[in-house]
Amino acid sequence: MSDLEYDWYGPDAATFGDRVAGAREVAAMTQAQLARRLGVKKATLLGWEQDLSEPRANKLSMMAGVLNVSMTWLITGEGDGMSQPADEIIVAGDFSEILGELRDLRGELRTNADRTARLEKKLRLLLERGGQA
């Protein structure tokens, strides 16, 4: 199965909590916002997203409506839901931006590696002088 066909939220790839968190992120909601909309504490929602507990049917139904996915998808990963995380959807125009960011990062890494080497050399000299004093 290629990356384009991979079912990120299918029954073999994700848990109920993964699907709740993914759908919440696509809906651009924080945990606190979703919890407030559902009338539960943030800790309760966190428990659902971490697969420590599961909501009752009425909250599950509300959650599906708020997140615009089916209850079946939330529970099983099958049915009306999302096929992949929002941040994994890449359009062709994004490649040049990503390459530019990688070049910038490589430059920063080189600069930091050089800085680290200078600091290491300075520390080594200080240690050698301290050992002879």
C-alpha positions as CSV (number, residue, x, y, z in Angstrom):
1,M,0.0,0.0,0.0
2,S,1.5,3.4,-1.0
3,D,1.5,6.5,1.2
4,L,-1.3,7.9,-0.9
5,E,-3.5,4.9,-0.1
6,Y,-2.5,4.4,3.5
7,D,-5.5,4.6,5.9
8,W,-4.1,6.6,8.8
9,Y,-7.1,6.1,10.9
10,G,-8.1,2.6,9.9
11,P,-8.8,-0.1,12.5
12,D,-5.2,-1.5,12.1
13,A,-3.5,1.8,12.3
14,A,-5.2,3.9,14.9
15,T,-7.1,3.8,18.1
16,F,-10.3,5.5,19.1
17,G,-8.3,8.1,20.9
18,D,-6.1,8.7,17.8
19,R,-9.2,9.3,15.8
20,V,-10.7,11.7,18.3
21,A,-7.5,13.7,18.5
22,G,-7.1,13.8,14.7
23,A,-10.6,14.9,14.1
24,R,-10.4,17.5,16.8
25,E,-7.2,18.9,15.2
26,V,-8.8,19.0,11.7
27,A,-11.7,20.9,13.3
28,A,-9.1,23.4,14.6
29,M,-10.2,22.9,18.2
30,T,-8.2,22.6,21.4
31,Q,-8.9,19.9,23.9
32,A,-10.5,22.6,26.2
33,Q,-12.7,23.8,23.4
34,L,-14.0,20.4,22.5
35,A,-14.5,19.5,26.1
36,R,-16.5,22.6,26.7
37,R,-18.7,21.9,23.6
38,L,-19.3,18.4,24.9
39,G,-20.0,19.5,28.5
40,V,-17.2,17.4,30.0
41,K,-13.9,18.2,31.8
42,K,-10.7,18.6,29.8
43,A,-9.3,15.7,31.8
44,T,-12.2,13.5,30.6
45,L,-11.5,14.3,27.0
46,L,-7.8,13.7,27.6
47,G,-8.7,10.3,28.9
48,W,-10.6,9.5,25.7
49,E,-7.7,10.7,23.5
50,Q,-5.2,8.6,25.5
51,D,-7.5,5.5,25.3
52,L,-7.8,5.4,29.1
53,S,-11.6,5.6,29.0
54,E,-14.4,5.8,26.5
55,P,-17.4,8.1,26.3
56,R,-21.0,7.1,26.8
57,A,-23.2,6.8,23.7
58,N,-24.7,10.3,24.2
59,K,-21.3,12.0,24.3
60,L,-20.0,9.9,21.5
61,S,-23.0,11.0,19.3
62,M,-22.4,14.7,20.3
63,M,-18.7,14.3,19.5
64,A,-19.3,12.8,16.1
65,G,-21.6,15.7,15.3
66,V,-19.2,18.4,16.6
67,L,-16.3,16.9,14.7
68,N,-18.3,16.2,11.6
69,V,-17.4,12.4,11.4
70,S,-19.6,9.3,11.9
71,M,-19.8,7.5,15.2
72,T,-18.8,4.3,13.4
73,W,-15.6,6.0,12.1
74,L,-14.7,7.2,15.7
75,I,-15.2,3.7,17.0
76,T,-13.8,1.5,14.2
77,G,-12.0,3.8,11.7
78,E,-14.5,2.8,9.0
79,G,-17.2,4.9,7.5
80,D,-17.4,8.7,7.2
81,G,-14.3,10.3,8.6
82,M,-10.8,11.3,7.6
83,S,-8.3,9.4,5.6
84,Q,-5.2,11.1,6.9
85,P,-4.1,13.8,9.3
86,A,-4.4,17.4,8.2
87,D,-0.6,18.0,8.5
88,E,0.1,15.0,6.2
89,I,-1.8,16.5,3.3
90,I,0.8,18.0,1.0
91,V,0.0,19.8,-2.2
92,A,2.6,20.1,-5.0
93,G,3.3,23.8,-4.3
94,D,4.5,22.9,-0.8
95,F,7.6,21.1,-2.0
96,S,9.7,24.2,-2.7
97,E,8.8,25.7,0.6
98,I,9.8,22.5,2.4
99,L,13.1,22.3,0.5
100,G,13.8,25.9,1.5
101,E,13.1,25.2,5.1
102,L,15.4,22.1,4.9
103,R,18.2,24.3,3.5
104,D,17.8,26.8,6.2
105,L,17.9,24.1,8.8
106,R,21.0,22.5,7.4
107,G,22.7,25.9,7.6
108,E,21.7,26.4,11.2
109,L,23.0,22.9,12.0
110,R,26.3,23.7,10.4
111,T,26.6,26.9,12.4
112,N,25.7,25.1,15.6
113,A,28.1,22.3,14.9
114,D,30.9,24.9,14.4
115,R,29.9,26.7,17.6
116,T,29.9,23.5,19.5
117,A,33.4,22.6,18.3
118,R,34.7,26.1,19.3
119,L,33.2,25.7,22.8
120,E,34.5,22.2,23.2
121,K,38.0,23.4,22.3
122,K,37.8,26.3,24.7
123,L,36.6,24.0,27.5
124,R,39.4,21.6,26.8
125,L,42.0,24.4,27.0
126,L,40.5,25.6,30.3
127,L,40.6,22.1,31.7
128,E,44.2,21.6,30.7
129,R,45.2,24.9,32.3
130,G,43.2,24.1,35.4
131,G,44.9,20.7,35.7
132,Q,48.4,22.3,35.5
133,A,47.8,25.2,37.9
